[in-house]
Amino acid sequence: SIRICGGMFSGPVPETCTSFRGKVYADFIEALSGVSLYEESITGPRIQQILTSLVEFKNMIDNTSPGYKRLAFAVEKLKGVPQNYLEENIGNLDDLVTMFSAYAKIEGAELVSWY
C-alpha cells in the first residue's frame, strides 16, 4: 500500500486510492525529470524517465543528513519548487518510487491527465 495524496477519483481511504493528485507532485516531478504531469498522456519511456529521476534523487537524498540539511539540499537542487511541496514530496519519495516502478512494469501503461 502506498500513501500519496489521492485524486478526485480516489476512495475515502488509502486502500481505495485509484488516482493521485498530480498538482501536489507536478513541480517536483517536472524539476527532477523534465516531464510535466499536466501532459495529456504519459507513456512508457516518459514513465521510465520519471522513475529514473526519482530513484537518482532518492539515492542523493539518502546520502544527506536527515532533517534540515536534507530539505536544504532539496531546495538547492530543485529551485522553484515551493518548500511545502518539497517537504511533502520528500516524505512521499519511497511511495512515488514504488508507484512509478509499478507503472513502468506494465506494458502499454499510460498516465492520463484529468483536470
NUDO-196860 format. One record per residue: residue number from 1; residue in three letters; x, y, z of N, C-alpha, C in turn. Coordinates in nm, 3 decimals, always signed. Layout:
PT, n, res, n.east, n.north, n.up, ca.east, ca.north, ca.up, c.east, c.north, c.up
PT, NUM, ALA, X, Y, Z, X, Y, Z, X, Y, Z;
...
// end
This chain:
PT, n, res, n.east, n.north, n.up, ca.east, ca.north, ca.up, c.east, c.north, c.up
PT, 1, SER, +0.085, -0.118, +0.000, +0.000, +0.000, +0.000, +0.090, +0.125, +0.000;
PT, 2, ILE, +0.055, +0.219, -0.082, +0.129, +0.346, -0.084, +0.042, +0.456, -0.027;
PT, 3, ARG, +0.108, +0.557, +0.024, +0.036, +0.669, +0.084, +0.080, +0.797, +0.015;
PT, 4, ILE, +0.003, +0.834, -0.086, +0.025, +0.962, -0.153, -0.107, +1.036, -0.154;
PT, 5, CYS, -0.103, +1.161, -0.194, -0.224, +1.242, -0.199, -0.315, +1.190, -0.309;
PT, 6, GLY, -0.430, +1.140, -0.271, -0.525, +1.084, -0.366, -0.591, +1.190, -0.451;
PT, 7, GLY, -0.633, +1.148, -0.568, -0.700, +1.238, -0.661, -0.851, +1.237, -0.644;
PT, 8, MET, -0.916, +1.308, -0.731, -1.060, +1.324, -0.726, -1.135, +1.191, -0.733;
PT, 9, PHE, -1.078, +1.094, -0.803, -1.146, +0.966, -0.822, -1.101, +0.860, -0.722;
PT, 10, SER, -1.030, +0.902, -0.618, -0.985, +0.809, -0.516, -1.094, +0.788, -0.413;
PT, 11, GLY, -1.087, +0.672, -0.348, -1.181, +0.643, -0.242, -1.147, +0.718, -0.115;
PT, 12, PRO, -1.225, +0.695, -0.010, -1.207, +0.770, +0.114, -1.087, +0.729, +0.198;
PT, 13, VAL, -1.025, +0.615, +0.169, -0.910, +0.569, +0.245, -0.799, +0.529, +0.149;
PT, 14, PRO, -0.672, +0.531, +0.194, -0.560, +0.499, +0.103, -0.575, +0.367, +0.029;
PT, 15, GLU, -0.638, +0.268, +0.090, -0.651, +0.138, +0.027, -0.739, +0.141, -0.098;
PT, 16, THR, -0.820, +0.246, -0.113, -0.908, +0.255, -0.229, -0.861, +0.362, -0.327;
PT, 17, CYS, -0.737, +0.405, -0.314, -0.683, +0.510, -0.399, -0.663, +0.458, -0.542;
PT, 18, THR, -0.733, +0.518, -0.636, -0.721, +0.477, -0.776, -0.665, +0.588, -0.863;
PT, 19, SER, -0.638, +0.701, -0.803, -0.576, +0.812, -0.876, -0.493, +0.892, -0.776;
PT, 20, PHE, -0.406, +0.978, -0.829, -0.329, +1.061, -0.738, -0.342, +1.206, -0.781;
PT, 21, ARG, -0.325, +1.295, -0.686, -0.340, +1.438, -0.713, -0.209, +1.491, -0.770;
PT, 22, GLY, -0.201, +1.494, -0.901, -0.079, +1.535, -0.970, -0.031, +1.673, -0.932;
PT, 23, LYS, -0.124, +1.764, -0.902, -0.085, +1.901, -0.867, +0.014, +1.904, -0.751;
PT, 24, VAL, -0.002, +1.813, -0.657, +0.085, +1.809, -0.540, +0.227, +1.770, -0.580;
PT, 25, TYR, +0.240, +1.690, -0.685, +0.370, +1.635, -0.724, +0.425, +1.695, -0.854;
PT, 26, ALA, +0.346, +1.775, -0.924, +0.381, +1.822, -1.059, +0.512, +1.900, -1.065;
PT, 27, ASP, +0.529, +2.001, -0.981, +0.651, +2.082, -0.985, +0.774, +1.997, -0.952;
PT, 28, PHE, +0.760, +1.912, -0.852, +0.868, +1.825, -0.808, +0.909, +1.728, -0.919;
PT, 29, ILE, +0.812, +1.660, -0.977, +0.839, +1.563, -1.085, +0.902, +1.633, -1.205;
PT, 30, GLU, +0.847, +1.748, -1.242, +0.900, +1.819, -1.358, +1.042, +1.871, -1.334;
PT, 31, ALA, +1.068, +1.922, -1.213, +1.202, +1.971, -1.182, +1.305, +1.857, -1.186;
PT, 32, LEU, +1.264, +1.739, -1.142, +1.355, +1.624, -1.143, +1.373, +1.563, -1.281;
PT, 33, SER, +1.262, +1.545, -1.353, +1.265, +1.463, -1.474, +1.246, +1.538, -1.605;
PT, 34, GLY, +1.193, +1.659, -1.595, +1.161, +1.732, -1.717, +1.027, +1.691, -1.777;
PT, 35, VAL, +0.956, +1.602, -1.711, +0.825, +1.554, -1.758, +0.717, +1.626, -1.679;
PT, 36, SER, +0.620, +1.683, -1.749, +0.509, +1.750, -1.683, +0.394, +1.653, -1.661;
PT, 37, LEU, +0.345, +1.647, -1.538, +0.227, +1.564, -1.511, +0.102, +1.624, -1.573;
PT, 38, TYR, +0.113, +1.743, -1.629, -0.001, +1.805, -1.696, -0.010, +1.766, -1.844;
PT, 39, GLU, +0.086, +1.688, -1.893, +0.076, +1.638, -2.031, -0.050, +1.553, -2.040;
PT, 40, GLU, -0.115, +1.556, -2.156, -0.239, +1.478, -2.171, -0.216, +1.330, -2.147;
PT, 41, SER, -0.102, +1.279, -2.192, -0.073, +1.137, -2.180, +0.076, +1.117, -2.157;
PT, 42, ILE, +0.109, +1.031, -2.063, +0.248, +0.995, -2.035, +0.257, +0.844, -2.049;
PT, 43, THR, +0.344, +0.799, -2.141, +0.355, +0.656, -2.168, +0.494, +0.603, -2.131;
PT, 44, GLY, +0.518, +0.477, -2.161, +0.636, +0.401, -2.122, +0.767, +0.475, -2.104;
PT, 45, PRO, +0.825, +0.528, -2.212, +0.957, +0.593, -2.197, +0.955, +0.713, -2.102;
PT, 46, ARG, +0.848, +0.788, -2.103, +0.838, +0.905, -2.014, +0.815, +0.862, -1.870;
PT, 47, ILE, +0.738, +0.753, -1.852, +0.720, +0.698, -1.718, +0.855, +0.652, -1.664;
PT, 48, GLN, +0.933, +0.585, -1.748, +1.066, +0.538, -1.709, +1.157, +0.656, -1.676;
PT, 49, GLN, +1.145, +0.764, -1.751, +1.225, +0.885, -1.727, +1.193, +0.942, -1.588;
PT, 50, ILE, +1.065, +0.945, -1.553, +1.025, +0.992, -1.420, +1.084, +0.900, -1.314;
PT, 51, LEU, +1.067, +0.769, -1.333, +1.117, +0.671, -1.236, +1.268, +0.685, -1.216;
PT, 52, THR, +1.342, +0.692, -1.324, +1.487, +0.704, -1.315, +1.527, +0.829, -1.237;
PT, 53, SER, +1.460, +0.939, -1.265, +1.489, +1.065, -1.194, +1.456, +1.055, -1.046;
PT, 54, LEU, +1.344, +0.992, -1.013, +1.306, +0.974, -0.873, +1.409, +0.888, -0.799;
PT, 55, VAL, +1.451, +0.779, -0.861, +1.548, +0.689, -0.798, +1.682, +0.761, -0.778;
PT, 56, GLU, +1.728, +0.834, -0.879, +1.853, +0.909, -0.866, +1.845, +1.011, -0.753;
PT, 57, PHE, +1.733, +1.083, -0.746, +1.716, +1.182, -0.640, +1.709, +1.113, -0.503;
PT, 58, LYS, +1.638, +1.002, -0.496, +1.629, +0.927, -0.370, +1.767, +0.884, -0.323;
PT, 59, ASN, +1.850, +0.837, -0.415, +1.986, +0.797, -0.378, +2.066, +0.916, -0.325;
PT, 60, MET, +2.049, +1.033, -0.386, +2.119, +1.153, -0.338, +2.068, +1.193, -0.199;
PT, 61, ILE, +1.937, +1.192, -0.183, +1.876, +1.229, -0.054, +1.920, +1.132, +0.056;
PT, 62, ASP, +1.924, +1.003, +0.023, +1.963, +0.903, +0.122, +2.107, +0.924, +0.171;
PT, 63, ASN, +2.187, +0.994, +0.091, +2.326, +1.020, +0.129, +2.346, +1.156, +0.194;
PT, 64, THR, +2.238, +1.224, +0.229, +2.249, +1.351, +0.301, +2.198, +1.331, +0.444;
PT, 65, SER, +2.229, +1.425, +0.530, +2.184, +1.417, +0.670, +2.033, +1.436, +0.676;
PT, 66, PRO, +1.970, +1.371, +0.772, +1.825, +1.389, +0.788, +1.792, +1.532, +0.832;
PT, 67, GLY, +1.666, +1.563, +0.826, +1.619, +1.691, +0.878, +1.648, +1.808, +0.786;
PT, 68, TYR, +1.687, +1.919, +0.849, +1.703, +2.044, +0.775, +1.803, +2.032, +0.661;
PT, 69, LYS, +1.916, +1.963, +0.681, +2.016, +1.952, +0.576, +1.960, +1.882, +0.453;
PT, 70, ARG, +1.875, +1.784, +0.474, +1.811, +1.712, +0.363, +1.719, +1.806, +0.286;
PT, 71, LEU, +1.639, +1.884, +0.359, +1.550, +1.979, +0.295, +1.629, +2.089, +0.225;
PT, 72, ALA, +1.736, +2.139, +0.288, +1.819, +2.242, +0.227, +1.880, +2.191, +0.096;
PT, 73, PHE, +1.923, +2.065, +0.095, +1.977, +2.004, -0.026, +1.870, +2.003, -0.136;
PT, 74, ALA, +1.749, +1.963, -0.101, +1.640, +1.956, -0.199, +1.605, +2.095, -0.252;
PT, 75, VAL, +1.602, +2.194, -0.163, +1.572, +2.331, -0.204, +1.677, +2.380, -0.303;
PT, 76, GLU, +1.803, +2.351, -0.275, +1.912, +2.391, -0.365, +1.903, +2.318, -0.499;
PT, 77, LYS, +1.876, +2.190, -0.495, +1.871, +2.108, -0.617, +1.750, +2.141, -0.703;
PT, 78, LEU, +1.638, +2.170, -0.640, +1.511, +2.189, -0.711, +1.459, +2.330, -0.695;
PT, 79, LYS, +1.536, +2.426, -0.739, +1.496, +2.567, -0.729, +1.361, +2.587, -0.797;
PT, 80, GLY, +1.276, +2.664, -0.733, +1.146, +2.695, -0.792, +1.033, +2.607, -0.744;
PT, 81, VAL, +1.064, +2.496, -0.679, +0.958, +2.411, -0.623, +0.927, +2.465, -0.483;
PT, 82, PRO, +0.800, +2.499, -0.457, +0.765, +2.553, -0.325, +0.808, +2.457, -0.212;
PT, 83, GLN, +0.863, +2.515, -0.104, +0.919, +2.435, +0.004, +0.815, +2.341, +0.065;
PT, 84, ASN, +0.690, +2.385, +0.079, +0.589, +2.297, +0.139, +0.566, +2.174, +0.051;
PT, 85, TYR, +0.572, +2.190, -0.082, +0.559, +2.075, -0.171, +0.683, +1.986, -0.162;
PT, 86, LEU, +0.800, +2.047, -0.149, +0.923, +1.968, -0.136, +0.917, +1.879, -0.013;
PT, 87, GLU, +0.873, +1.935, +0.099, +0.865, +1.856, +0.221, +0.772, +1.737, +0.204;
PT, 88, GLU, +0.655, +1.760, +0.144, +0.559, +1.651, +0.122, +0.615, +1.549, +0.024;
PT, 89, ASN, +0.679, +1.597, -0.083, +0.732, +1.507, -0.184, +0.847, +1.423, -0.129;
PT, 90, ILE, +0.934, +1.483, -0.049, +1.042, +1.406, +0.013, +0.983, +1.301, +0.106;
PT, 91, GLY, +0.879, +1.339, +0.180, +0.812, +1.245, +0.269, +0.746, +1.130, +0.194;
PT, 92, ASN, +0.708, +1.153, +0.070, +0.641, +1.051, -0.012, +0.734, +0.988, -0.115;
PT, 93, LEU, +0.862, +1.015, -0.107, +0.955, +0.971, -0.211, +0.954, +0.820, -0.231;
PT, 94, ASP, +0.958, +0.744, -0.123, +0.955, +0.597, -0.137, +0.827, +0.551, -0.206;
PT, 95, ASP, +0.715, +0.613, -0.169, +0.588, +0.575, -0.230, +0.581, +0.616, -0.377;
PT, 96, LEU, +0.638, +0.732, -0.411, +0.641, +0.773, -0.551, +0.726, +0.677, -0.634;
PT, 97, VAL, +0.840, +0.635, -0.579, +0.925, +0.538, -0.648, +0.849, +0.407, -0.667;
PT, 98, THR, +0.781, +0.361, -0.563, +0.703, +0.237, -0.572, +0.594, +0.249, -0.678;
PT, 99, MET, +0.523, +0.361, -0.679, +0.414, +0.381, -0.774, +0.465, +0.385, -0.917;
PT, 100, PHE, +0.568, +0.466, -0.943, +0.619, +0.476, -1.079, +0.691, +0.348, -1.123;
PT, 101, SER, +0.747, +0.272, -1.028, +0.805, +0.141, -1.062, +0.696, +0.048, -1.112;
PT, 102, ALA, +0.584, +0.049, -1.044, +0.472, -0.036, -1.086, +0.422, +0.006, -1.225;
PT, 103, TYR, +0.407, +0.135, -1.248, +0.363, +0.183, -1.380, +0.462, +0.141, -1.489;
PT, 104, ALA, +0.592, +0.153, -1.458, +0.695, +0.123, -1.558, +0.695, -0.025, -1.597;
PT, 105, LYS, +0.650, -0.111, -1.510, +0.647, -0.255, -1.536, +0.528, -0.299, -1.620;
PT, 106, ILE, +0.428, -0.215, -1.632, +0.306, -0.251, -1.704, +0.323, -0.216, -1.852;
PT, 107, GLU, +0.324, -0.318, -1.934, +0.338, -0.294, -2.078, +0.217, -0.214, -2.128;
PT, 108, GLY, +0.246, -0.106, -2.198, +0.139, -0.022, -2.252, +0.075, +0.073, -2.152;
PT, 109, ALA, +0.135, +0.086, -2.033, +0.079, +0.176, -1.932, +0.075, +0.319, -1.985;
PT, 110, GLU, -0.029, +0.388, -1.945, -0.047, +0.528, -1.985, -0.107, +0.603, -1.869;
PT, 111, LEU, -0.043, +0.714, -1.832, -0.099, +0.804, -1.731, -0.173, +0.913, -1.806;
PT, 112, VAL, -0.298, +0.932, -1.770, -0.381, +1.029, -1.840, -0.414, +1.142, -1.745;
PT, 113, SER, -0.389, +1.263, -1.791, -0.417, +1.381, -1.710, -0.566, +1.414, -1.715;
PT, 114, TRP, -0.617, +1.454, -1.603, -0.757, +1.496, -1.596, -0.764, +1.615, -1.502;
PT, 115, TYR, -0.814, +1.725, -1.553, -0.829, +1.844, -1.469, -0.939, +1.931, -1.522;
// end
